[in-house]
């Protein structure tokens, strides 16, 4: 199961980065757009997605991003308040990705009990699953806003797991025998 979990976290990173990179080409009025039923504007949603992802990781490891790192990975400062440039959000996703991958390979993390900042105890599997679900949910919000504005969505492979597999070359058409 560890391999599957690892692929889900890799997909989360891939899809989030593709969406952020796509949105970097949008006009400010598009980044400031929202529609009913979504989190907020595209910019607010992407900021929230990245900030929450860092929060879920911190919950599981009890490390703030400004703490020294024994693993040699680049240190992150805590996400500041207010709007953040999309290139900074993308960089934060890139720097957090290898940490998520290490955590996804930890055989004990799913059963390890963690305490949320609001006082709930849960097995580590819950915030890990929430990190994956949360990112997908908010990427869908952004895609809904784009579609409502008549804008294209990231192509050629979209952002789903099929597109991820195709982009990696692990999904190929079968040659016809007829």
C-alpha positions as CSV (number, residue, x, y, z in Angstrom):
1,X,0.0,0.0,0.0
2,X,2.9,2.3,0.6
3,X,3.6,2.5,-3.2
4,X,0.0,3.5,-3.9
5,X,0.1,6.2,-1.2
6,X,3.4,7.4,-2.6
7,X,1.8,7.8,-6.1
8,X,-1.2,9.6,-4.6
9,X,1.2,12.2,-3.0
10,X,3.2,12.5,-6.2
11,X,0.0,13.0,-8.2
12,X,-1.1,15.7,-5.7
13,X,2.2,17.5,-6.2
14,X,2.1,17.1,-10.0
15,X,-1.5,18.3,-10.4
16,X,-1.1,21.2,-8.0
17,X,2.0,22.4,-9.7
18,X,0.4,22.1,-13.2
19,X,-2.5,24.1,-12.0
20,X,-0.4,26.9,-10.4
21,X,1.8,27.1,-13.5
22,X,-1.3,27.3,-15.7
23,X,-2.7,30.1,-13.5
24,X,0.5,32.1,-13.8
25,X,-0.5,32.9,-17.3
26,X,-3.9,34.3,-16.3
27,X,-4.8,38.0,-16.1
28,X,-5.3,39.5,-12.7
29,X,-9.1,39.8,-13.2
30,X,-9.1,36.0,-13.7
31,X,-7.0,35.3,-10.6
32,X,-9.4,37.5,-8.6
33,X,-12.5,35.7,-9.9
34,X,-14.7,33.4,-8.0
35,X,-18.1,31.7,-8.3
36,X,-20.7,30.5,-5.8
37,X,-19.8,27.1,-4.2
38,X,-16.1,27.5,-4.3
39,X,-13.6,28.5,-1.6
40,X,-12.8,32.1,-2.9
41,X,-10.9,33.6,-5.7
42,X,-8.4,31.6,-7.7
43,X,-5.5,33.3,-5.9
44,X,-7.1,32.8,-2.5
45,X,-7.9,29.2,-3.2
46,X,-4.4,28.3,-4.3
47,X,-2.9,30.1,-1.3
48,X,-5.2,28.2,1.0
49,X,-4.5,24.9,-0.7
50,X,-0.7,25.3,-0.2
51,X,-1.0,26.7,3.3
52,X,-3.3,23.8,4.4
53,X,-0.9,21.3,2.8
54,X,1.9,22.7,4.9
55,X,-0.3,22.6,8.0
56,X,-1.2,18.9,7.5
57,X,2.5,18.1,7.1
58,X,3.3,20.0,10.2
59,X,0.5,18.3,12.2
60,X,1.9,14.9,11.2
61,X,5.5,15.8,12.0
62,X,5.0,18.5,14.6
63,X,7.7,20.5,12.9
64,X,7.2,24.1,11.9
65,X,8.8,25.1,8.7
66,X,11.1,27.5,10.3
67,X,12.6,24.8,12.6
68,X,16.0,23.5,11.7
69,X,15.9,20.5,9.4
70,X,18.0,17.4,10.1
71,X,17.2,15.9,6.6
72,X,19.2,18.4,4.6
73,X,16.1,19.7,2.8
74,X,15.6,23.4,2.3
75,X,14.0,25.1,5.2
76,X,10.6,26.9,4.6
77,X,9.4,29.9,6.5
78,X,5.9,29.7,7.8
79,X,3.4,30.9,5.1
80,X,2.9,34.7,5.6
81,X,-0.5,36.3,5.8
82,X,-2.0,37.9,2.7
83,X,-1.6,37.3,-1.0
84,X,1.4,35.3,-2.2
85,X,2.8,35.3,-5.7
86,X,2.0,32.1,-7.6
87,X,5.7,31.4,-8.3
88,X,6.3,31.4,-4.5
89,X,3.4,29.0,-4.0
90,X,4.8,26.7,-6.7
91,X,8.2,26.8,-5.0
92,X,6.7,25.8,-1.7
93,X,4.9,22.9,-3.2
94,X,8.2,21.7,-4.9
95,X,10.1,22.0,-1.6
96,X,7.4,20.1,0.4
97,X,7.0,17.3,-2.1
98,X,10.1,15.2,-1.1
99,X,9.0,15.5,2.5
100,X,5.5,14.2,1.7
101,X,7.1,11.4,-0.2
102,X,9.3,10.4,2.7
103,X,6.3,10.5,5.0
104,X,4.2,8.4,2.6
105,X,6.9,5.7,2.8
106,X,6.9,5.6,6.7
107,X,5.2,2.3,7.5
108,X,4.1,3.5,10.9
109,X,2.6,6.9,10.0
110,X,-0.9,5.6,9.3
111,X,-1.4,4.3,12.8
112,X,0.7,7.0,14.7
113,X,-1.7,9.1,16.8
114,X,-1.4,12.9,16.3
115,X,-3.3,15.7,18.0
116,X,-4.8,18.5,16.0
117,X,-4.3,22.1,17.0
118,X,-8.0,22.2,18.1
119,X,-7.6,19.2,20.4
120,X,-8.6,16.1,18.5
121,X,-6.6,12.9,18.5
122,X,-6.6,11.0,15.2
123,X,-4.4,8.3,13.5
124,X,-1.9,9.8,11.1
125,X,-3.9,8.2,8.2
126,X,-6.6,10.8,8.7
127,X,-4.6,14.0,8.0
128,X,-2.6,12.2,5.2
129,X,-5.9,11.3,3.5
130,X,-7.2,14.8,4.1
131,X,-4.1,16.4,2.5
132,X,-4.8,14.4,-0.7
133,X,-8.6,15.0,-0.6
134,X,-8.3,18.7,0.3
135,X,-5.9,19.4,-2.6
136,X,-8.1,17.7,-5.1
137,X,-11.2,19.5,-3.8
138,X,-9.7,22.9,-4.2
139,X,-8.1,22.2,-7.6
140,X,-11.7,21.4,-8.7
141,X,-12.8,24.8,-7.3
142,X,-10.2,26.5,-9.5
143,X,-11.1,24.5,-12.5
144,X,-14.8,25.4,-11.9
145,X,-14.0,29.1,-11.8
146,X,-11.9,28.7,-15.0
147,X,-14.7,26.9,-16.8
148,X,-17.4,29.4,-15.6
149,X,-15.2,32.2,-17.1
150,X,-15.0,30.3,-20.4
151,X,-11.2,29.7,-20.0
152,X,-9.5,26.5,-21.0
153,X,-8.3,24.1,-18.4
154,X,-4.7,22.7,-18.3
155,X,-4.1,20.3,-21.2
156,X,-3.1,18.0,-22.8
157,X,-3.6,15.5,-19.9
158,X,-5.8,17.4,-17.5
159,X,-5.1,17.0,-13.8
160,X,-6.6,13.7,-12.9
161,X,-4.8,10.4,-12.2
162,X,-5.3,9.2,-15.7
163,X,-3.6,12.3,-17.0
164,X,-0.8,11.9,-14.5
165,X,-0.2,8.3,-15.6
166,X,-0.2,9.3,-19.2
167,X,2.2,12.3,-18.6
168,X,4.6,9.9,-16.8
169,X,4.4,7.4,-19.6
170,X,3.0,4.7,-17.4
171,X,-0.2,4.6,-19.3
172,X,0.0,3.7,-23.0
173,X,-2.6,2.7,-25.6
174,X,-2.7,-0.9,-26.5
175,X,-1.9,-1.7,-30.1
176,X,-4.9,-3.0,-32.0
177,X,-4.7,-6.6,-33.2
178,X,-7.4,-6.3,-35.8
